[in-house]
Amino acid sequence: MTIVYLNIGTPQEQVDRHGKTFITGIAKQATSRSLMVSSAGVQDDDSYDDVHGKPDSALHVFSHEHYAYFAQRAGAPIAHCSFGENLCVSGFTEHDVCVGDIWQLGDALVQVSMPTERCSTIGRRLHLPKMLDWIHEHMMTGYYLRVLEAGAISAESEIVCIERPVPEWTIDQLNQLLFKQRDRQRMQVACGIAELSTQWKDRAWQLYERAGI
């Protein structure tokens, strides 16, 4: 697994396809600088929505391999960093990564905390109203990291998975359980995983209750 881009940004005003303005921190830019990461997130990075930037969502990861699929669906190239990711990585998709995985990331120690639950902001910014549907077709959501030990990282940093305490639960399996293969009994098992974010567990039960499951 390697870093393709390390991205940071601050909230900016965007214009949707209807000409309406909105503010979002999803528009980030690649940097070659060395940056500190901590439970507060990445140095010089910020978000507009308080759903992001919490200890269990300190860094957002998205797979570089997914961009070709979305470009094919859109009929045009998708600019890098369009999914609001701090780390655009090659090598580990949602099928390869398990919740609880601990990585040595540069000088920092981080842990996979939960899948990303996507909203309409990406499609709104890119003027692609079907983007959320495309994401959910194959659950190409990305995932979040919490920071166990703060440290410096850069686009040149190595990523090494040093521990996998929950090998039976990939990010894709959690996504499927939340959206496509809903099963209350399995969800209870998933929510017993200590390494899985409480934020994700609360949201999962909210969606299940809403669906009457």
ChimeraX attribute file (.defattr): number of C-alpha atoms within 10 A of each C-alpha:
attribute: neighborCount
match mode: 1-to-1
recipient: residues
	/A:1	12
	/A:2	17
	/A:3	20
	/A:4	16
	/A:5	22
	/A:6	26
	/A:7	25
	/A:8	24
	/A:9	22
	/A:10	16
	/A:11	17
	/A:12	14
	/A:13	11
	/A:14	17
	/A:15	14
	/A:16	16
	/A:17	13
	/A:18	8
	/A:19	8
	/A:20	8
	/A:21	12
	/A:22	14
	/A:23	17
	/A:24	20
	/A:25	20
	/A:26	25
	/A:27	23
	/A:28	22
	/A:29	18
	/A:30	18
	/A:31	14
	/A:32	12
	/A:33	13
	/A:34	16
	/A:35	17
	/A:36	17
	/A:37	26
	/A:38	20
	/A:39	19
	/A:40	18
	/A:41	25
	/A:42	24
	/A:43	15
	/A:44	12
	/A:45	20
	/A:46	20
	/A:47	20
	/A:48	14
	/A:49	12
	/A:50	8
	/A:51	9
	/A:52	18
	/A:53	21
	/A:54	14
	/A:55	18
	/A:56	24
	/A:57	25
	/A:58	21
	/A:59	28
	/A:60	25
	/A:61	26
	/A:62	26
	/A:63	22
	/A:64	20
	/A:65	15
	/A:66	16
	/A:67	19
	/A:68	13
	/A:69	16
	/A:70	17
	/A:71	13
	/A:72	11
	/A:73	14
	/A:74	15
	/A:75	9
	/A:76	10
	/A:77	13
	/A:78	16
	/A:79	10
	/A:80	18
	/A:81	22
	/A:82	17
	/A:83	24
	/A:84	24
	/A:85	27
	/A:86	25
	/A:87	25
	/A:88	24
	/A:89	21
	/A:90	16
	/A:91	12
	/A:92	16
	/A:93	23
	/A:94	23
	/A:95	13
	/A:96	12
	/A:97	20
	/A:98	28
	/A:99	30
	/A:100	26
	/A:101	20
	/A:102	22
	/A:103	21
	/A:104	18
	/A:105	23
	/A:106	20
	/A:107	17
	/A:108	19
	/A:109	23
	/A:110	28
	/A:111	26
	/A:112	27
	/A:113	29
	/A:114	27
	/A:115	30
	/A:116	20
	/A:117	15
	/A:118	16
	/A:119	11
	/A:120	13
	/A:121	21
	/A:122	20
	/A:123	19
	/A:124	19
	/A:125	21
	/A:126	18
	/A:127	14
	/A:128	17
	/A:129	16
	/A:130	14
	/A:131	21
	/A:132	19
	/A:133	12
	/A:134	17
	/A:135	17
	/A:136	16
	/A:137	10
	/A:138	14
	/A:139	24
	/A:140	26
	/A:141	22
	/A:142	25
	/A:143	25
	/A:144	28
	/A:145	27
	/A:146	27
	/A:147	26
	/A:148	16
	/A:149	15
	/A:150	18
	/A:151	17
	/A:152	18
	/A:153	22
	/A:154	20
	/A:155	21
	/A:156	15
	/A:157	17
	/A:158	15
	/A:159	19
	/A:160	14
	/A:161	15
	/A:162	11
	/A:163	13
	/A:164	16
	/A:165	14
	/A:166	15
	/A:167	13
	/A:168	10
	/A:169	18
	/A:170	21
	/A:171	27
	/A:172	23
	/A:173	19
	/A:174	25
	/A:175	23
	/A:176	16
	/A:177	17
	/A:178	22
	/A:179	13
	/A:180	13
	/A:181	12
	/A:182	16
	/A:183	13
	/A:184	15
	/A:185	8
	/A:186	13
	/A:187	17
	/A:188	12
	/A:189	9
	/A:190	17
	/A:191	17
	/A:192	11
	/A:193	16
	/A:194	12
	/A:195	16
	/A:196	23
	/A:197	22
	/A:198	15
	/A:199	14
	/A:200	19
	/A:201	18
	/A:202	11
	/A:203	13
	/A:204	19
	/A:205	17
	/A:206	12
	/A:207	13
	/A:208	16
	/A:209	11
	/A:210	9
	/A:211	9
	/A:212	7
	/A:213	10
